């Protein structure tokens, strides 16, 4: 049984035969960074110091040839071929929160945009779920497949769990949520998941970059810092195609009135929509760089579609953002659907 050693802390844990480094760490109660769990987003990138790993499940598509040359690995896909030592970030704040499976009831639903539904869940029998702002949950389908959704708030006194679900045309589960899910329906979830959480051990200004419903975890983290009374400047960029897609723009604008250190910058990719609304035109990550060509002084949180994450990650690091201060969340592609894509079959998150 291979042993994995974390060079930064000296912690060691065993990996079962065929188990990925991430799975082995989670089984040992050690929180390493991850998001999509499919090898796409790159948030679980670490450095292999000793030993070797293979990728029997999915290829590490989030790693460039240069990254692999410098011994980078993806924890969610890398399977140790023997004892290994890795350099990886640990997220201590996540380790103390148990990962659970529980039953919940839909207690409220509301249309937020033409293709986005807000869903509020309540654990049954007086149960409560604890999580950190920015984490997500998996809805467990009847056939055992998982569908991930960001939690759009931190823990609330009433115990409710807020989700923003985008309708994927032709997608079985999201179509069911959009068309058929009713108050009173029950679901099985696993939570909390993910390491896209607030880092409170910094006094640096913060940039938040959201694409589409990637606004959900950004909302949770921003509201967390507002509740803390932080004086750190926060610049919140939200990219969408149309004005309607900025489904909680009034809420975000309200943050700027409540806290003078917050700026909200909506960005529309549709030129006609931008011109008609008077909002900024372009791609959201490009707007960030136009305003802040040197990112060396910032912490940056980014959540959205994989294409946005991939483009932003590369450009932000090129703009002098230290990689260990870039926190991002990308899970639009469910792992089982990703398998289908990589095997040449069509599929997207929500099918």
Legacy VTK file of the C-alpha trace (Angstrom):
# vtk DataFile Version 3.0
C-alpha trace
ASCII
DATASET POLYDATA
POINTS 351 float
0.000 0.000 0.000
1.657 3.273 -1.118
2.349 5.974 1.459
1.891 9.660 0.620
3.980 12.234 2.500
3.131 15.944 2.548
6.451 17.764 2.553
5.089 21.006 4.051
3.649 19.431 7.204
5.231 15.986 7.335
1.790 14.335 7.466
1.600 10.837 6.011
-1.297 8.689 4.842
-1.758 5.446 2.934
-3.419 5.058 -0.445
-5.344 1.896 -1.257
-4.705 0.094 -4.527
-6.035 2.232 -7.383
-6.995 5.107 -5.082
-6.182 8.679 -6.088
-4.128 10.911 -3.828
-7.190 13.077 -3.161
-9.380 10.104 -2.210
-6.707 8.753 0.123
-6.247 12.168 1.764
-9.986 12.591 2.307
-10.242 9.131 3.807
-7.431 10.134 6.196
-9.227 13.355 7.165
-6.715 15.619 5.421
-8.149 18.483 3.351
-6.267 19.112 0.111
-7.570 21.544 -2.522
-10.020 20.301 -5.158
-13.087 21.296 -7.105
-14.267 19.434 -10.220
-12.793 16.016 -9.337
-12.544 15.312 -13.070
-9.054 16.570 -13.942
-10.384 19.635 -15.749
-10.155 22.672 -13.472
-6.639 22.310 -12.046
-7.519 23.510 -8.553
-5.980 20.351 -7.070
-2.595 20.857 -8.689
0.365 19.862 -6.527
4.055 19.127 -7.042
5.441 15.600 -7.031
8.703 15.702 -5.049
9.478 11.984 -4.969
8.042 8.877 -6.603
5.708 8.435 -9.560
1.986 8.585 -10.337
-0.218 7.339 -13.158
-3.599 8.494 -14.518
-5.724 5.388 -15.125
-9.049 7.246 -14.985
-8.934 10.573 -16.811
-5.952 12.287 -18.405
-4.748 15.407 -16.508
-6.117 17.826 -19.086
-5.688 20.788 -16.723
-1.897 20.342 -16.754
0.141 21.913 -19.515
3.184 20.160 -20.895
5.333 22.677 -19.043
3.553 21.984 -15.754
4.077 18.244 -16.154
7.735 18.858 -16.995
8.002 20.617 -13.625
6.485 17.556 -11.879
2.978 18.973 -11.393
0.239 16.427 -10.701
-3.536 16.571 -10.283
-4.498 15.122 -6.921
-8.003 14.137 -8.061
-6.685 11.855 -10.821
-3.123 10.904 -9.813
-2.759 7.332 -8.503
0.527 6.623 -6.667
2.655 3.886 -8.225
4.513 3.488 -4.941
5.513 5.693 -2.012
5.433 9.348 -3.010
6.135 12.763 -1.482
4.170 15.806 -2.653
4.106 19.517 -2.009
0.456 20.560 -1.688
-1.603 23.179 0.076
-3.626 21.987 3.042
-6.949 23.662 3.872
-7.054 23.255 7.627
-10.379 25.072 8.026
-12.158 22.338 6.038
-10.755 19.373 7.963
-12.910 19.868 11.061
-16.248 19.756 9.207
-17.616 16.243 8.631
-18.745 15.205 5.168
-22.260 13.746 5.466
-25.131 12.261 3.481
-28.552 13.527 4.542
-32.145 13.929 3.415
-33.510 17.386 2.670
-36.853 18.855 1.672
-37.474 21.622 -0.846
-39.037 24.443 1.173
-38.914 27.221 -1.418
-38.194 27.708 -5.101
-38.209 30.873 -7.189
-37.274 31.924 -10.705
-34.142 34.080 -10.516
-33.563 34.451 -14.268
-35.089 32.971 -17.439
-32.859 29.917 -17.032
-31.912 30.027 -13.329
-34.004 28.703 -10.444
-33.344 29.425 -6.791
-33.944 26.370 -4.605
-33.940 26.359 -0.805
-33.500 23.072 1.034
-34.175 22.172 4.663
-32.633 19.106 6.370
-35.301 16.748 7.721
-36.106 15.929 11.332
-34.445 18.981 12.790
-31.056 17.978 11.395
-28.562 20.725 10.514
-25.720 20.894 8.040
-22.541 22.783 8.776
-20.374 24.138 5.969
-18.023 26.959 5.063
-19.122 29.703 2.650
-18.119 28.768 -0.887
-18.453 25.001 -0.485
-20.835 22.894 -2.542
-23.045 19.825 -2.237
-23.800 16.821 -4.395
-27.374 15.833 -5.134
-27.494 12.018 -5.275
-29.652 10.786 -8.135
-31.675 7.583 -7.927
-29.130 5.732 -10.059
-26.308 6.804 -7.735
-24.860 9.514 -9.955
-23.898 12.832 -8.379
-24.727 16.371 -9.496
-22.773 19.186 -7.826
-24.251 22.591 -6.963
-22.683 25.515 -5.128
-24.250 26.584 -1.863
-25.101 30.245 -2.308
-24.837 31.288 1.332
-23.115 30.483 4.554
-24.935 28.558 7.319
-28.136 30.341 8.326
-29.963 30.372 11.670
-32.961 28.647 10.062
-30.734 25.891 8.626
-31.798 26.506 5.019
-29.446 25.690 2.151
-29.638 27.997 -0.890
-28.844 26.806 -4.422
-28.860 28.554 -7.802
-29.583 25.959 -10.502
-29.029 26.830 -14.156
-31.278 25.019 -16.635
-29.294 23.051 -19.207
-31.592 22.496 -22.215
-32.006 18.765 -22.687
-30.351 18.026 -19.371
-32.356 15.450 -17.469
-31.756 16.580 -13.888
-31.656 20.349 -14.377
-34.700 20.115 -16.658
-36.508 18.276 -13.864
-35.487 20.974 -11.357
-36.532 23.710 -13.745
-39.829 22.184 -14.854
-41.020 19.767 -12.170
-39.339 20.214 -8.781
-41.889 21.359 -6.232
-41.936 22.561 -2.640
-42.239 19.447 -0.503
-40.098 17.233 -2.748
-37.252 15.425 -1.020
-33.668 14.922 -2.138
-30.582 13.126 -0.874
-27.418 15.212 -0.707
-23.773 14.814 0.292
-22.100 17.832 1.811
-20.110 19.858 2.436
-17.641 19.470 -0.423
-14.891 21.593 -1.944
-12.131 23.851 -0.688
-13.229 27.133 -2.278
-13.563 28.824 1.106
-12.632 32.183 2.668
-9.012 32.697 3.598
-9.096 34.959 6.634
-5.351 34.968 7.365
-4.649 37.857 4.980
-5.044 41.613 4.936
-4.671 41.930 1.161
-7.441 43.395 -1.023
-9.629 40.790 -2.708
-10.824 40.307 -6.262
-13.892 38.140 -6.899
-14.555 36.945 -10.443
-17.822 35.143 -11.196
-19.208 33.777 -14.437
-22.927 32.926 -14.676
-24.122 30.917 -11.681
-20.531 30.925 -10.459
-21.901 33.944 -8.622
-23.455 31.583 -6.040
-20.289 30.685 -4.054
-18.871 34.174 -4.587
-22.038 35.565 -2.992
-21.553 33.269 -0.006
-17.935 34.301 0.524
-18.534 38.030 0.040
-21.426 37.965 2.514
-19.175 36.123 4.961
-16.552 38.870 4.821
-19.238 41.557 5.128
-20.583 39.813 8.256
-17.053 39.745 9.669
-16.859 43.504 9.217
-13.706 43.275 7.152
-12.115 46.500 5.968
-10.253 44.783 3.157
-11.205 46.193 -0.259
-13.354 43.792 -2.286
-13.837 44.131 -6.049
-16.660 41.887 -7.302
-16.743 41.220 -11.061
-19.709 39.288 -12.467
-19.679 38.269 -16.111
-22.779 37.193 -18.020
-24.203 37.317 -21.528
-27.250 39.498 -20.834
-28.704 41.752 -18.153
-31.214 39.043 -17.222
-28.344 36.675 -16.451
-27.174 39.056 -13.691
-30.017 37.662 -11.641
-29.036 39.187 -8.275
-27.443 42.402 -9.495
-29.552 44.492 -7.108
-28.255 42.450 -4.182
-24.646 42.911 -5.288
-25.185 46.631 -5.817
-26.582 46.772 -2.278
-23.268 45.482 -0.940
-21.572 48.633 -2.212
-24.004 50.798 -0.256
-23.582 48.742 2.903
-19.779 48.636 2.771
-17.742 51.443 1.176
-14.808 49.075 0.562
-16.824 47.008 -1.961
-17.039 47.671 -5.706
-19.414 45.759 -7.993
-18.539 45.572 -11.688
-21.022 43.720 -13.929
-19.683 42.782 -17.373
-21.746 41.650 -20.387
-20.311 39.628 -23.248
-23.162 40.489 -25.644
-22.269 43.849 -27.271
-25.875 44.807 -27.994
-26.956 43.999 -24.433
-24.042 45.989 -23.030
-24.777 48.989 -25.218
-28.497 48.952 -24.463
-27.965 48.653 -20.698
-24.978 50.945 -20.393
-22.990 48.202 -18.691
-19.423 47.238 -19.379
-18.817 45.121 -22.472
-16.400 42.223 -22.804
-15.195 39.104 -21.045
-15.081 39.281 -17.285
-11.482 38.123 -16.807
-10.320 40.672 -19.380
-12.173 43.419 -17.490
-10.285 42.472 -14.332
-6.957 42.830 -16.116
-7.940 46.130 -17.712
-8.582 47.545 -14.236
-5.732 45.723 -12.468
-2.874 44.894 -14.853
-0.640 43.976 -11.897
-2.264 41.495 -9.529
0.675 40.972 -7.199
-1.040 42.735 -4.285
-4.331 40.767 -4.390
-6.019 37.583 -3.270
-8.283 36.382 -6.093
-11.378 34.169 -5.890
-12.813 32.901 -9.181
-15.871 30.745 -9.895
-17.538 29.874 -13.163
-17.433 27.753 -16.301
-14.279 25.720 -16.989
-13.377 27.839 -20.049
-13.428 31.027 -17.976
-11.420 29.395 -15.210
-8.787 28.114 -17.636
-8.381 31.453 -19.406
-8.410 33.506 -16.226
-5.991 31.261 -14.373
-3.320 31.567 -17.037
-3.724 35.307 -17.575
-3.941 36.178 -13.880
-0.732 34.322 -13.086
0.922 36.089 -16.034
-0.212 39.348 -14.376
1.926 38.528 -11.307
-0.739 36.923 -9.145
1.040 34.316 -6.981
-0.547 30.947 -7.740
-1.050 30.184 -4.057
-3.312 33.261 -3.826
-5.582 32.158 -6.659
-8.608 30.262 -5.341
-11.105 28.934 -7.842
-14.110 26.703 -8.237
-15.165 24.982 -11.443
-17.450 21.970 -11.616
-19.813 22.556 -14.518
-18.856 19.124 -15.840
-19.900 16.246 -13.590
-17.250 13.497 -13.358
-19.382 10.789 -14.959
-20.343 13.118 -17.789
-16.693 14.052 -18.224
-15.929 10.357 -18.666
-18.415 10.299 -21.520
-16.854 13.376 -23.119
-13.379 11.938 -22.933
-14.593 8.713 -24.486
-16.026 10.566 -27.431
-19.657 10.767 -26.382
-21.557 14.022 -26.001
-22.407 15.251 -22.541
-22.495 18.268 -20.256
-23.125 18.978 -16.585
-26.725 18.340 -15.701
-27.443 15.502 -18.155
LINES 1 352
351 0 1 2 3 4 5 6 7 8 9 10 11 12 13 14 15 16 17 18 19 20 21 22 23 24 25 26 27 28 29 30 31 32 33 34 35 36 37 38 39 40 41 42 43 44 45 46 47 48 49 50 51 52 53 54 55 56 57 58 59 60 61 62 63 64 65 66 67 68 69 70 71 72 73 74 75 76 77 78 79 80 81 82 83 84 85 86 87 88 89 90 91 92 93 94 95 96 97 98 99 100 101 102 103 104 105 106 107 108 109 110 111 112 113 114 115 116 117 118 119 120 121 122 123 124 125 126 127 128 129 130 131 132 133 134 135 136 137 138 139 140 141 142 143 144 145 146 147 148 149 150 151 152 153 154 155 156 157 158 159 160 161 162 163 164 165 166 167 168 169 170 171 172 173 174 175 176 177 178 179 180 181 182 183 184 185 186 187 188 189 190 191 192 193 194 195 196 197 198 199 200 201 202 203 204 205 206 207 208 209 210 211 212 213 214 215 216 217 218 219 220 221 222 223 224 225 226 227 228 229 230 231 232 233 234 235 236 237 238 239 240 241 242 243 244 245 246 247 248 249 250 251 252 253 254 255 256 257 258 259 260 261 262 263 264 265 266 267 268 269 270 271 272 273 274 275 276 277 278 279 280 281 282 283 284 285 286 287 288 289 290 291 292 293 294 295 296 297 298 299 300 301 302 303 304 305 306 307 308 309 310 311 312 313 314 315 316 317 318 319 320 321 322 323 324 325 326 327 328 329 330 331 332 333 334 335 336 337 338 339 340 341 342 343 344 345 346 347 348 349 350
